[in-house]
């Protein structure tokens, strides 16, 4: 691994968080735009501190101290057992690999925490966002990240049960994206829909995003960040040679391009004209789906992965909004949970594997998907349900009407413009 190249790639990851922040702000109401971007900064701050305090202790690293449970001949590596405050990490060059892992996780956990802001847009209180993010950084993310990247039982499925190379995820389709997206699902269910979203007859009202320009610009920033995320993850956790990083970058771009075009075409034929917001969601879904297998698949496979991710997103958004009555202004659930699960599975379907190991590798990826749905989602919902009982996470009724900027920050993002329209929200 080239230390300088990996470090440069990691420094690009914040662009992904910036892109998601702009997307969430643009797809929400104008009266909550500043709140959405400030929440992004707060999440990045809280998750970084909490992860260093306790999160990296549970995440650990392959070959590091951990707690295991032995059943029969199987050693189930469940959780890391490092020192708090990253006390066992050396920064004098003695353990560069571990220090690089810590640096990567600090950026990655922040990106995962930002995802839920899109699902809670226009109604999720800033204090509750910070506390929920602390739980994500101190519990949800570290556990699953240990299982995949820290030498945990999912990574060991190959040696313990002969399932290919164990679960693989180079850039975090599962550990970052799906975990963040499933947390977003828990938050959206706990908060309930925005006022005016559903009428008395159960029909959904379209509440368009206030600034699609921010959304589309956010997509470009996200591309920059994702190339760094995928490249850094592949080098740090799977020892991908620097020369192969070119393939990672190409696959990331191709998956996003194919997904964006797929969403554009689907919305063009379904609605008569392309939908900009759903196309943007499709673009990000392609980035999300690319992450797991970015270093292990061919460019043609990356295009196919992106086509599926982008083509499904418009239908997934419609399913959650119209059928399941889950109000997700930023599309976080469909984009990050849906495409993250698909990308995790696609890595097993398309990755280069030894002859006869295709089926076992797919099964290993399916075990990871089942773990996300059967463990991460219930834990995220349960933890946030407890928080909701202690400190209500949703803003009060007046805040719904005034907007999050005025209610929580005392000033709007656009003081020189009239942004308080009542066509969607009854008094």
Buried (B, 14 or more C-beta within 10 A) or exposed (E): BEEEBBBEBBEBBBBBBBBBBBBBBBBBBBBBBBBBBBBBBBBBEBBBBBBBBBBBBBBBBBEBEBEEEEEEEEBBBBBBBBEEEBEBBEEEEEBBBBBBBBBBBBBBBBBBBBBBBBBBBBBBBBEBBBBBBBBBBBBBBBBBBBBBBBBBBBBBBBEBBEBBBBBBBBBBBBBBBBBBBBBBBBBBBBBBBBBBBBEEEEEBEEBEBBBBEBBBBBBEBBBBBBBBBBBBBBBBBBEBEEEBBEBBBBBBBBBBBBBBBBBBBBBEEEEEEBBBBBBBBBBBBBBBBBBBBBBBBBEEBBBBBBBBBBBBBBEBBBBBBEEBBBBBBBBBBBBBBBBBBBBBBBBBBBBEBEEEBBEBBBBBBBBBBEBBBEBBBEBBBEBBBEBBEEEEBBBEEEBBBBBBBBBBBEEBBBEEEEBBEEEBBEE
